Amino acid sequence: MSEPVVVRRASRWQDSVRLLLLIDAAARPASEGEQVPDSAVGVVRTQVRLQKLDFWVRYPDYLAFELMNEYEKAPEETGLMKVAGDILDSDEPDLRRFPMLRYKFGAFEELDDALAPLVERGLIRKSQVLRQKRVVEHVYFLLERGRQVAESMVQEAPVLEWYAIRTRLVVALVDGLGGTQLKKRQYLLRDYADTPWGEHIGPITIRARARLRELRAAASAAVPSSDAGREVS
């Protein structure tokens, strides 16, 4: 049975700040010979990739599920399960969730309104790649002033540190993967894939917490007891 969706909307300021910090975390040096704006310090390619990264920031329970996927691939990386546990043992899945709609390419929300203040203030620059008079790729350039503002915001408003840490975690988790790869990865979860077009993607907090309990139980069972091998007196 699917969990109910409580639709919460972030303010335009919250969306702009979150996207600036996400672009700052995800931006990578431009390719050699690529034309870039003056003062550009990095680039994020494709709207699909930006949307998919933003999804994991906005859905902590899905992020925790993905961390557990990675933990099962590499059980020695116990830090992955610890971070998943920190998320799911808290109220974060409910307090930090800002639902997104599902469309043809998965989780989606129009970015223009949130990005407009960043462009107007010279923090980022947007570009489009055209092919046969059709937009085939959106490109987001992080400008030097954008990086400076991202750093200063966190210093001046410590409450924003959560977003800085979380965006870096999301990017590190899937660094090097393109938008299409991220889309396919997110579609592996039926709760996500089965969401009807135009409806908000629902939470999976109950399912994620149940899985966390199973993983913790399995990890505990795998640890030899300190009394193992002792004779009973």
TASULZI-V724130 format. One record per backbone hydrogen bond with DSSP energy under -0.5 kcal/mol. NH is the residue of the N-H (numbers start at 1). CO is the residue of the C=O. E is the energy in kcal/mol with one decimal. If there is no record, write none. Layout:
nh:NH co:CO e:E
nh:NH co:CO e:E
//
This chain:
nh:3 co:203 e:-0.6
nh:6 co:4 e:-0.6
nh:7 co:5 e:-0.7
nh:8 co:6 e:-0.7
nh:15 co:11 e:-2.5
nh:16 co:12 e:-2.5
nh:17 co:13 e:-2.6
nh:18 co:14 e:-2.6
nh:19 co:15 e:-2.4
nh:20 co:16 e:-2.3
nh:21 co:17 e:-2.4
nh:22 co:18 e:-2.1
nh:23 co:19 e:-2.8
nh:24 co:20 e:-2.5
nh:25 co:21 e:-2.0
nh:26 co:22 e:-2.4
nh:27 co:23 e:-2.2
nh:28 co:43 e:-2.0
nh:34 co:31 e:-2.2
nh:36 co:34 e:-0.5
nh:40 co:37 e:-1.7
nh:41 co:142 e:-3.2
nh:42 co:142 e:-1.1
nh:43 co:28 e:-2.3
nh:44 co:140 e:-2.8
nh:46 co:138 e:-3.0
nh:50 co:46 e:-1.7
nh:51 co:47 e:-2.7
nh:52 co:48 e:-2.4
nh:53 co:49 e:-2.4
nh:54 co:50 e:-2.2
nh:55 co:51 e:-1.9
nh:56 co:52 e:-1.3
nh:57 co:53 e:-1.3
nh:58 co:54 e:-2.3
nh:59 co:55 e:-1.4
nh:63 co:59 e:-1.9
nh:64 co:60 e:-2.7
nh:65 co:61 e:-2.0
nh:66 co:62 e:-2.1
nh:67 co:63 e:-2.4
nh:68 co:64 e:-2.1
nh:69 co:65 e:-1.8
nh:70 co:66 e:-2.1
nh:71 co:67 e:-2.2
nh:72 co:68 e:-2.3
nh:73 co:69 e:-1.2
nh:74 co:70 e:-1.5
nh:77 co:74 e:-2.6
nh:78 co:76 e:-1.9
nh:80 co:77 e:-1.6
nh:81 co:77 e:-0.6
nh:82 co:78 e:-1.9
nh:83 co:79 e:-2.3
nh:84 co:80 e:-2.1
nh:85 co:81 e:-2.6
nh:86 co:82 e:-2.7
nh:87 co:83 e:-1.9
nh:88 co:84 e:-2.5
nh:89 co:85 e:-2.6
nh:90 co:87 e:-0.9
nh:93 co:87 e:-0.6
nh:94 co:91 e:-1.1
nh:95 co:91 e:-2.6
nh:96 co:92 e:-2.9
nh:98 co:58 e:-1.4
nh:101 co:108 e:-1.4
nh:102 co:199 e:-1.9
nh:103 co:101 e:-0.5
nh:103 co:106 e:-2.3
nh:106 co:103 e:-2.2
nh:108 co:101 e:-2.8
nh:115 co:111 e:-2.4
nh:116 co:112 e:-2.1
nh:117 co:113 e:-0.6
nh:119 co:115 e:-2.1
nh:120 co:116 e:-2.8
nh:121 co:117 e:-1.6
nh:122 co:119 e:-1.6
nh:123 co:118 e:-3.0
nh:124 co:118 e:-1.2
nh:125 co:141 e:-2.1
nh:127 co:139 e:-2.4
nh:129 co:137 e:-2.8
nh:130 co:128 e:-0.6
nh:131 co:134 e:-2.7
nh:134 co:131 e:-0.7
nh:136 co:129 e:-3.1
nh:137 co:129 e:-1.1
nh:139 co:127 e:-2.8
nh:140 co:44 e:-2.8
nh:141 co:125 e:-3.4
nh:141 co:139 e:-0.5
nh:142 co:42 e:-2.3
nh:142 co:140 e:-0.5
nh:143 co:123 e:-2.3
nh:143 co:141 e:-0.6
nh:144 co:39 e:-2.2
nh:147 co:143 e:-1.9
nh:148 co:144 e:-2.2
nh:149 co:145 e:-2.7
nh:150 co:146 e:-2.3
nh:151 co:147 e:-2.1
nh:152 co:148 e:-2.6
nh:153 co:149 e:-2.6
nh:154 co:150 e:-1.3
nh:155 co:151 e:-1.6
nh:156 co:152 e:-2.6
nh:157 co:153 e:-2.3
nh:160 co:157 e:-2.7
nh:161 co:158 e:-2.0
nh:162 co:159 e:-0.7
nh:163 co:160 e:-0.5
nh:164 co:160 e:-1.7
nh:165 co:161 e:-2.8
nh:166 co:162 e:-2.8
nh:167 co:163 e:-2.7
nh:168 co:164 e:-1.6
nh:169 co:165 e:-2.0
nh:170 co:166 e:-2.5
nh:171 co:167 e:-2.3
nh:172 co:168 e:-2.5
nh:173 co:169 e:-2.0
nh:174 co:170 e:-1.2
nh:175 co:172 e:-0.7
nh:177 co:174 e:-2.1
nh:182 co:178 e:-2.2
nh:183 co:179 e:-2.5
nh:184 co:180 e:-2.3
nh:185 co:181 e:-2.0
nh:186 co:182 e:-2.4
nh:187 co:183 e:-1.9
nh:188 co:185 e:-0.9
nh:189 co:186 e:-1.3
nh:190 co:188 e:-0.6
nh:192 co:189 e:-0.7
nh:193 co:189 e:-2.6
nh:194 co:190 e:-3.2
nh:195 co:192 e:-1.2
nh:198 co:102 e:-3.0
nh:199 co:196 e:-1.9
nh:201 co:100 e:-2.7
nh:208 co:204 e:-2.9
nh:209 co:205 e:-2.6
nh:210 co:206 e:-2.1
nh:211 co:207 e:-2.1
nh:212 co:208 e:-2.2
nh:213 co:209 e:-2.0
nh:214 co:210 e:-1.8
nh:215 co:211 e:-2.5
nh:216 co:212 e:-2.5
nh:217 co:213 e:-2.4
nh:218 co:214 e:-2.4
nh:219 co:215 e:-2.5
nh:220 co:216 e:-2.4
nh:221 co:217 e:-2.3
nh:222 co:218 e:-1.3
nh:223 co:219 e:-0.6
nh:223 co:220 e:-0.9
nh:224 co:222 e:-0.6
nh:228 co:225 e:-1.6
nh:230 co:227 e:-2.0
nh:233 co:231 e:-0.5
//
